[in-house]
Amino acid sequence: MKNLIPVLFVFLWQCQTPERAPSSESDLPGNLKAEIPQPQFTLNSDQTHNKFSSNIEPVLTVPSGAVIEAFTEEASDQQLTPDSNEEDLINISFDPIHPLTGPVYVEGAEPGDILAVTLHEIEVGDWGWNAIFPGFGYLVEEFKDPRLKTFAINPGDAAIEFASGISIPLKPFPGVMGVAPATDSLLSTIPPRANGGNMDNPYLTQGTTVYFPVFVKGGLFSIGDTHAVQGLGEVCGTAIEAPMRIVYEIELIKGKSIPEPQYESDTYYAVTAYGSSLDVAAKKATSYMIDHLVEEKGLSKEDAYMICSLAGDLHIAEVVDVPHVLVAMHIPKEIFD
């Protein structure tokens, strides 16, 4: 029966897609103006792994420019359900946490290249959960008891009701996106790294293009840990974890390299940096933005540094995925001509 769940999930989701999809360009987010392309490939929510390694075999091989429809499972990999309670939370095994749909092998991708992943469409599933896990979170010493909330999400919902009188707008995005690192070790998906991974950055939503450095042949891109909404920092350790359908386009960029993931929308360009502390990550992000402005805008390093101080915004993406945190810096595009 379990093997039938992904098939039924895809079928039911496809049946409701017309109701959930934006009906016109005016319904789309402000940074998504192009028509959503039709998927050429589909990956189901059972085509997953939950480690990062160059030894994980790809489930799909595509050319540059391929449009992929990927179904993702929520972060517990079906250990939690809409009817779960705190006892179920305590008994969760962390072994299957973060099921990632993929990997996808991109033809021609080699170390030193870049993979550009454009998130064209993100649809939330019919439920989600948020929790406090004992021993996990930014204020772990203060919050020692488990807490679980589950939420029904109906087609067309723009927000969830957290409690009576408290409504939080939905802003779905994948918490984990990444390529394979240059190691055959099976690395945990919990901390972010140079390959991307658990960045937990709510800016990486529909209409955004994310750039990943390639470390192994084919890139081996994966996506998952999808969040219906999350604040910057993810301080309690979880977002509203929910299954999703994502349509993304993956393109190969030759002749350019970046040290860690970067991203852009119509209105800003951003760099990311992980570190063992906010100080380390923030300094790296600032240096990466200086390098970007020097290379792309022809500025001196001194002018680039000054612009980072005047127009650059540092954002704390997440602080809970030890041993690393993630910081991003945004520069508005409007300041250039």
Secondary structure, 3 states (H helix, E strand, C coil): CCCHHHHHHHHHHHHHHHHHCCCCHHHCCCCCCCCCCCCCEEECCCCEECEECCCCCCCEEECCCEEEEEEECCCCCCCCCCCCCHHHHHCCCCCCCCCEEEEEEECCCCCCCEEEEEEEEEEECCEEEEEECCCCCCCCCCCCCCEEEEEECCCCCCEEEEECCEEEECCCEEEEEECCCCCCCCEECCCEECCEEECCCCCCCCCCEEEEECCCCCEEEEEEEEECCCCCECCCCCCCECCEEEEEEEEEECCCCCCCCEEECCCEEEEEEEECCHHHHHHHHHHHHHHHHHHHHCCCHHHHHHHHHHHCEEEEEECCCCCCEEEEEEEEHHHCC
